[in-house]
Structures are given as C-alpha cells and as structure tokens.
Amino acid sequence: MAKIIVWYDGACPLCIREIALMRRLDTRRSIDFLDIAPADAVCPLDRQLMLARFHASEDGVILSGAAAFAAMWRAIPLLKPLGFIARNRLVLGLLERLYNRFLIIRPRLQKLLD
C-alpha cells in the first residue's frame, strides 16, 4: 500500500472537520496527517501555497488539489473505489474544476464555521 502524507491547515475550521472525518475513516492508519498551520511547521513546498490548496504525498510524489484528495481516498477503504475512479484523467479533470470552484467559496464557508 502507498504511503500517504496529508498536509492540512489546522487553523481552518472546515479543514479540521474534514481531517477529523478522514482520520475516522482511515481504519488502517495508513495516512500521516500533518498540521502546517503553526509558523514553524515543516513544509516540502512554500507554506502559503500549501495552506492555499490541499496537498498530499503518495509514494513520495507531492500532489495538489483533486489529485491529492484522490490519493488520500485510495488509502481509505471506504473511499478507495472513488480514489481509483479518479485515476481516469477525465474524472480527475472534472474533480479539479470542481475543487477550483470550491476554493472560491472556501473563505465564506470558513467564516460560517468560525
């Protein structure tokens, strides 16, 4: 099984809820969830870039956006089928477009959860 690392914004209420759900679903404990909100957090890329978009690493390859979500899903038994479907470039392209639209409304959703 691929080793997955997920970097998330621990200062974002929306992110905290999503990561909590993913932790519960990760019954095999195959994902390392790393909070990059603290200023001293170690990030493999620019910290602001990583806080602005979802990032994950699958077998050492850093992925962003929908591809990162798909990698995380492949490590979670319940979501594994969705993760494999997302390997299709057309499906991944659609998911990426949806993710980019979500990023536009994300600040408003975060304020609702504050």
Disulfide bonds with the S-S distance in Angstrom:
none
